[in-house]
Amino acid sequence: MFTLRIGSAYKVLLILVLVVAVSIGPNAVQGGAVGLREKLSAYEQFRFRRQIEESENNGLYDATDSVISLTAANLKERVFNQPHASLVEFYNSYCGFCRRFAPIWKQLAVDILGWQKLVRVTALDCSRDENNAICREFEVMAYPTIRFFSPHYADGEHKIGEPLKEHDGQRIIDRLVDFMQHVENKPSNWPNLTTINRTDDKAALFELGTPGSARPKYVYLISEKDANATVGMQAILDFHDTPAAVVYRMHDPSASTNGLSVIDGSSLSVISLPIDEYSREKIREAIRTHLGQHHILVTDVSTKSTAKKSGDGSATTEQNISALMEQKQEAAIRAKVKELGPAVVYQADLEEAVRFALFHEIARFKTIDGERLVALRNLLNVLVRYFPFNDNGRRFLTEVRQYVLNAGEQSLDGEAFVQRVKALENERKPVFSSNHWIGCSGSREGLRRYPCGLWTLFHYLTVQAAESDLSNNPQEVLEAMHGYIKNYFGCSECSQHFQQMAEKNRIWQVSTKEDAILWLWSSHNEVNKRLAGDATEDPEHPKVQFPSPGDCAPCRQKILTNHHNHQQYTIEGGTEWNLMEVLGYLKHMYAYDRRNLFGLHDSSLVPQGAEGRSEWGGAAAVGAQTGYHSYGNVLSEIDIRFSALLYVTCIIMIVIAIKMVVKRGYRKKMYPHDILGKV
């Protein structure tokens, strides 16, 4: 029989070890991931940033597309002073129209991939911090902004490329071809896109090619009735790199139809090639077929995939601890947000919306003047009055507002504004208690985030204005929102939709602060209805009418109106809103003391109680009633290290205890009191 001869102290210690080990577990280390990340070494922070760049911030285009992604660090290097032209899309990954436009841009890159020696299709994401300054330098006022840069384009003041306002794939190609036709400083390999004169000297056509190139075997002539047509130029570009063939276009206004013919270089005989439709595709097919009949193979490069191969596994093998930490943190945040439900307002989202507005959207402009300057003042006014910042944050906003007010009626330099805002943030730090989207985080890059945060911010401000007597203007928040969306919101299509909706819904007739709350709620639901099922919709966060019946059953009334006696009867189906219940629900949801602190790096920076509302009255402590906690402040760095040390120690002690038990061997029959001890 086994004999256990372990002292009482060992027994107690063993029980404690087991309890502590189970209670601590590895999750304790994960719980403080955000706080620990702030204490990482410089090298670990570098690796963390690299992992984020590689995995999270790919924007709307990646290595599987034919679109070349640019950054502020390489844009000028890849666009200026190059032997090829460049087509650059400046976009914002949070812009709804940009997301809908991305498939068009990708397909465009595929359609003209055969022209890549002459023109490259590229894109730059202006929503990323490191690209903010370059987008301002290139005067990107709306998203997406498309610019054409000709070969050998030189850097210099006001050298920002030629704008393309088209957003349809074929129209972009037509405009691109027109730009390419009028390039002045043409590289040696640039094809002749202008029309040639009709000539009887067929042999001369074989000598018109690029100097130094081999004499072609066939010359294809495209006869066009319209001198401004681009189909012929597109065909020329499609075969510009085919050594055995050269394509020219001739303007023939007397011709009854457009046509295609080929001249054989050996016999100078002319053959008409039938095409049943005058289009780029049909001309390309006819030329390819003719060349194929003469055993000349033309590779259709436009169908090639530009997916980049990994080359070596170093990037994969360098998936380090910080990358794993970030992934687990994201998963934990999504799980917690899902658990808390949709009707939660996070302090982190409010702060991220303000941060993005100041450091990205407003910072895009080289000059801030006129109506745009007024809109900035209105925004700063409502932020100073109602935004839930700590003392540092309130001073920061107040000083930013004063800086803008000091400009008077003069204009503000955009770069100077950015530098001043950064300097004030540094002087008053810490200002922001988070740098991460929480409730507005999307399931994929480019979904929700800033647009979600902006809606949340203005909903919150309308409620805070209604609960305050600092202003008698019921439209102050709506004025600030309307001015901001009109003048600063990067998605130009979204801005236009909002302005049209505001006019239709009579925004300037709102007469009370409560009406302002309901106006914004109703307009938000209208936008949700319009965008439901859109490319901008996050599948994990469908755009539904808010609040849902599950969140606020009394907010909806199921009624039927008898049009004879005008009485209303409750029925199943057909819903109407109970506006008083909706108003009460919104005031409760966006109340100052219901802000959730989950996801903050340091919740002590957030104003709580009367401290944070000294300008407009007291409030209960934030999060006290909800019981929610800061994600990043659950454990301090010391707590994490001690927990990890204790966990390892517990494992070692368990192993030692087991060895001691086994080592005792067979001594006597085991009785219960040998384990529990004698009384």
C-alpha positions, 0 to 999 in steps of 0.5 A, a space after each residue: 500500500 502507498 504511504 503518504 507522510 507529508 507534514 501538515 504544512 506541506 498539505 496546506 501548501 499543496 492545496 494553496 498551490 493548486 488553487 492559485 495555479 488554477 485561479 491564475 492560469 495563463 489568462 492573467 498574463 493575457 488580461 494585461 496585454 495592453 498595459 504590458 505593451 506600453 512597457 515593451 522595449 524599443 525593439 519589441 515595439 518596432 516588431 509590434 509596429 511591423 506586425 501591425 503594418 503587415 497584417 492589420 493595415 493593408 488598406 483596400 489593396 494587397 499583394 494579390 491585386 495588380 494595384 501597387 500600394 504606395 506609402 509616404 516613404 516611397 511615393 515620390 521615389 516611385 512616381 517622380 522622374 520615372 520612365 513610365 507614367 503613374 496613375 495614383 489613387 489617394 483613398 481612405 480605407 474608412 470611406 464607404 465610396 472608396 470601398 465600393 470603388 476598390 473593385 473598379 480600381 482593381 479591375 482597371 489595373 488588370 485591364 491595363 496590366 499589359 501597359 505596365 511598362 508605360 503606366 502603373 496603377 497605384 494607390 495610397 491610403 491617406 487614413 494611415 498616420 504616416 501618410 497624412 502629411 503626403 496627402 496634405 502636400 498633394 492637396 487631397 481634398 476628397 476620397 478617392 482622388 485620382 491623379 495622373 503623373 506623366 513620365 519623368 514628372 519632376 518634383 516641385 511646388 504645386 507638382 501634384 499631378 493631373 486630376 481625373 474626376 471620373 470613377 467609371 472604369 472605362 471612362 478612366 481608361 479613356 481619360 488616361 489614354 487622352 493624357 498619354 496621347 499628349 505626354 510631352 517628354 516621351 520615353 524612347 519606348 512610347 508608342 505613337 498614339 496620334 493619327 497618321 496620314 493615309 499614304 500609298 507608301 506602305 513600306 514607309 509604315 514599317 519604318 515609323 516604329 520606335 528607333 532602334 527596334 526591330 522591323 515589324 512583320 505586320 502593320 495593323 491599321 485602324 480606320 476611325 471616323 471619329 478623331 477623338 475616339 480612344 479605341 484605336 489608342 487602346 489597341 496600340 497600347 495593347 500591342 506596343 510591346 509585341 516585336 512582330 507587330 505595330 498598330 497605327 490609327 488613321 482618321 478617315 471621316 469619309 469612311 462609312 464604318 470603322 475598320 481594321 486592316 493588316 499589311 504584310 511586311 514581306 509582300 506589302 499586301 493589304 488584307 481587311 480583318 473582319 470585326 463584328 463590333 468596333 471595340 477594344 476587345 474585338 480589335 485585340 481578338 482579331 489581331 491576336 487571331 491573325 498573329 496566331 495564324 502566322 505562328 506568332 504567340 502574343 501573351 495576354 499579360 492583362 490576365 496575369 496575376 500579380 500576386 507576390 510570392 513570399 520569397 523567404 519565410 522570414 516574415 512568417 517566422 518572425 511572428 513574435 510575441 507582440 504579434 500574438 499578443 495583439 491578435 489575442 487582444 483583438 479577439 478578447 476585445 471582440 468577445 467582450 464587446 459582443 458580450 456587452 451588446 450594441 447599446 454601449 458607448 465606449 470612451 475609447 471610441 469617442 476619443 478615437 473619433 476626435 483624434 482622427 478628426 483633428 489629426 487626419 481629416 482636418 489636417 488634410 487641408 493646406 489652407 483652412 479658411 472661409 466656411 471651412 474655418 467657421 466649421 472648425 470653430 463650431 466643432 471645437 466649440 461643442 467639443 470644449 463644452 461637452 466632450 468628456 475629457 480629463 483636465 489635460 484634455 479640456 485644456 488641450 481642446 480649449 487651447 486648440 480652439 483659442 489658436 483657431 480663434 486667434 486667426 480671426 477672419 484670416 486663413 489657417 495654414 494646414 501644416 501649421 495647424 497640425 504642428 500646433 495641435 501636436 505641440 499642444 498634445 505633447 505639452 498637455 500629455 497625457 490627453 488621450 487615454 486610448 489609441 484603439 477602437 473598441 465598440 466601433 472596431 470592425 471585423 475587417 480592415 476598413 469597416 466601421 471605425 471612424 464613420 461609426 465613431 463619428 456617429 457615436 460622437 455626435 449622438 453623445 454631443 446632442 444628448 450632452 447639449 440637451 442635458 446642459 444649459 451652457 447654450 440656448 442654441 438647439 442647433 449647435 451640435 447639428 450645425 457643427 456636424 453639418 459643417 464638419 461633414 460638408 467641409 472635412 469628411 473625406 468621403 465626398 459621396 457620403 458628404 453629399 448624401 448627408 447634405 441632401 438628407 439634411 436639406 430634405 429632413 429640414 435640419 435648420 427647422 429643429 427648434 429644441 435640443 430634444 428634437 436635435 437628438 431625435 433628428 440625428 437618430 432618425 437620420 442615422 436610421 435613414 442612412 442605415 436603411 440606405 446602406 443595408 447590404 452595401 459593401 461598407 456593411 460589416 457582416 458582424 454588425 449589420 445596419 439595422 433600425 436602431 434601437 432594435 426590439 431586443 434593446 428597447 421593446 417599448 420604443 416600437 409600437 405595433 399599431 393599425 390606424 382606422 382611416 374612418 374613425 382615425 383610431 389606432 389598434 395594436 396589431 402584429 406587423 407594421 411598426 411605429 416608433 414611440 418617440 418619447 420612449 426613443 428619446 428616453 432610451 437615447 438619453 440613457 444610452 448616451 448619458 455622461 455616467 454610462 460611458 464604458 471604460 473598457 479598452 482604455 490604457 489608463 482609465 484614471 485619465 478619464 473624468 469621473 463624477 463631478 470632476 469631469 463635468 465641472 462646467 455643466 454639473 455633476 454626475 455619478 462615477 463612470 462605470 460604477 453602475 455598470 460594473 465595467 472595467 478598463 481592459 488595459 488597466 486590469 493588471 499593472 506590469 508588476 501584477 503581470 510579472 508577479 502573476 507569471 512568476 507565481 504561476 511558474 513557482 506553483 508548477 515547480 512546487 507541484 512537481 516537487 510535491 509529487 516527487 516527494 510523494 512517490 519517493 516515500 514509497 510503500 510504507 503502510 496502508 493509507 488512511 484518510 487521516 494521513 491526507 487530512 491530518 489528525 484532529 
